[in-house]
Amino acid sequence: MAQDHAHDPRVDALEADNARLRRLLNASGASDGLRHGLRDTMAMLRAVLRLSADTAESVEGYATHLEGRLDAIARARISLDMSGGISMHSLISDELMVHLIREGDQAELAGPTIRLRPKAGQVMALAVHELCSNAVEHGVFGLSKGKVNVVWSVDTRDTMQPSDLVLTWKETGGTDVAPPTRRGFGMQVLNDMLRYELNAHIDLAFEPDGLRCTMRLPLVQRIGSVIDASGSDETGVPN
């Protein structure tokens, strides 16, 4: 499959569109923020296209999974365009609902109000999509008793260092859970993309009753902030 898509025409077309978009934005005098945001999104789309091609086992699988991944990025992008950030809770609950998993039924979510910045929001949306898809196709969401508990918190261990955002995705209700036999797209997103883009440390444990995935990443300004009850972030700037 990887050989068939070494020069995927969709990737070539996307790169050409990206070049045209840069020229148009430069010519129109678009703001630096707009240009930067669009460049980040286009770069992620190219990466998703290439990596999906490299890890797909069939053309049908490539097309099906690619559509879901692009949709996840698009949903995050819509929220980001509307408000400039995306809520961690909304990001996760919306992705679960796409897979017909309702909070309070097969999913429990808990954590402080975290507002993710655009790039971090898109990367996290893709990671959550992969966790959901894996739970539907290979994990606990295909079982009557299957559930997931998603908890996130802010860990301030050292006042001289940035706080850490810690998120744990824990599946329960499974049986005989085993590590995958191949390193697919989802594993590369969790192990490589999150580390590279967000400086995240990822711990994956295939426990008997389901997958446990723990992400720890620095909650610096480019990634996001905690929103208090008044709607202000940790720097006191209203959102």
N, C-alpha and C positions, 0 to 999 in steps of 0.2 A: 504493500500500500504506500509506503514511504517513497519508493522509487517512482510510482505512478504520479505522485504529486510533488516531485522535486522542483518542477517549474509550473506550479498550479497557475493557470491563467487568471483565476480569481485573485491570487496574490499579486500578480503583475498588474491587473486592472486597479486593484486597491492602491498599489504604490503610485501608479500614474495619477489616480484621483487625488492622492495625498499631495503630490507635487503641484498639481493644478490648484488645490485648495490653498497651499502655502502662498502661491503666486497671487491668488485672488485676495487673500487676507492682507498680504503685504501691500498690494495695490490699493486696497480700500481703506488702509489706515486703521485696521481693527486693533483693538487694545491688546497689550501684551498678555493679559490674562486669558482672553478669548483664544488667541493663537496658541498659547501654551496648553490650554485645556483640550483643544482639538488635536494638537499634535500627540498628546498623551493617549487620547482615545484611538486615534488612527494607528499608533504604534502598538497598542494592545490588540486591536483587531488583526493586524498583520501577524502578531505573535500567535494568536489563537488559531488563525488559518493554518499557519505552518505547523504548529505543534499538533493540531487535530489531524492533519494529513500524515504526519510522521508516526502517530500512535494508533491510527485507525486500523482495524483488521479487515474492513470491507468498505466498498463504496457506499453501501446503504448505511452502515454504521457511521461513516464519516459525515454524510449529509444530515442524518438524524441528530447526532450529538452536536454538530456544528451549529445547527439552528437553535438548539437550546442554549448554547453558550453565548451566542450573539444576542439572543433575547434577554439573557440575564444582564449583560452589559448595557443593553438598551434601556432596560427598566431602571437601572441605577442612574444612567445618564439623564433620563427624564427628570428624576427627582433632583439630581444635582443641578440641572439647568434651571429648575423652578426655584430652588432655595439656596443654591451654592454649597450644599452639604447634604448628607444623608444619615438618618438615624440608624444606629446599629440594630435596634429592635425592628424597625420597619423593613430594613434590608433582609433580615432573616425571616420574619413572618411572611413577607410577600413572596419570597422564594419558596417557602414551605407550601403556601397556598397554591402556587403554580402546580405543585405536585400533589394537590388535594390533601395536604396534611394540615389540620387545623390546630391552632394553639389551644391548649386546654383539653384536647382529645388525644392525639398521638404525639404532641409536642408541648414541652414546658420551656418557657423563656424567662430569664431573670437577669437583671443587671442594671447599672445606672444608665442615665441618658447620655449616650455617646454620640457626638456628631462627627462623622468622618468627612475628611476633605475629598475633593473629586478623584484624584488618582487612587488614593487608598480605598475609597468607596467602590470603585470599579474592580480593583483587584480582589477586595473582600467579597464582592458580589459573585465573582467568578468562582472563588474558593467555596463559598456556601452552596452555589449551584452544583459543584462537583460532589460535595458531601451529600446533598439531597439526592442527586441522581444515583450515586452509588448505593445509598440506603434503599432506594426504590428498586434498582436492578439486581443488587447482590446482597443487600443488608436487611435491616429489620422492618422497613416499611412494607415489605411484601408479606409480613407475618401478622396474624391477628393480634398478637400481644406486643408487637413491635412498637417502641416509642423512642423518642430522643429528648434529652434534657440539655438545653444550651444555657450556659451560665457565663457571664463575663463580669469582670471586676477590674478595679484600678489598684495596682500594687505600688505603693511608695515605700520602697525598702531603704532608700538612701536619699536624704534631702538634697544632696549635692548632685544627684543624677535625675534625669527625667523619669516620671512615673511610667510603669509598664501597664499596658492593656493586656489582660489575660482572659482568653476565651476558651472554654472547654465544651466540646460537642461529645456527648456520651449517649450511645445507643444501648438500649436494653431490650430484652425479649427475644434475642436471637439464640441460635444453637450452633455449636461447632464452627464458630467464626474462625477463618484462617486468613493469613496474609495473601494478597494477590500473587498470581504466578508470573505476572509480567508488569512492567512499569509503564502504566498507561498515562493518559492525559491528566487525570485527577491527581495522581501521585506526583507528577511533575509540577503541577500548579502548587500543591501543598509544600513539596520539598524544595522546589527551586524558585518559582515565581514569588511566593510570599517572602522567602529569604532575601531575594535580590531586590525586590521593589520596596518592601516594608521593613527590612532588617529583622524579620521575625524568626523566632526559634520555634520549630514545630516538633511535637512529640506525638507519634502515632503508635497506638497499642491496640492490637487485635485481640481483645479479651473474649472469653467464651460466649458472653451474651451480646456482644456487639462492639463496634469500633469506638475507641476513645481517641479524640484528636484534641490536643491542647496547643493553642497558639499563644505565644508571648511576644509582644512587640512594643517598642518605645512609643509612648503617647506624646510625641513631639508635635509641634505646630503643623508640620506638613502632612501629618497623618490624621489628627483630629483632636477633640477636646471634650471634656466633661461639661454638660449643661446643667446648671443648678435650677432650683424651683422657679426662679425669677426669669429664666430664659437667657441667662448670661453664661458665657463660657468661663473657663478658669482664669482668664485674664480680665474678666469683668466687662467684656465687649458684648452688647446685646446681640442676639441672633434672631 
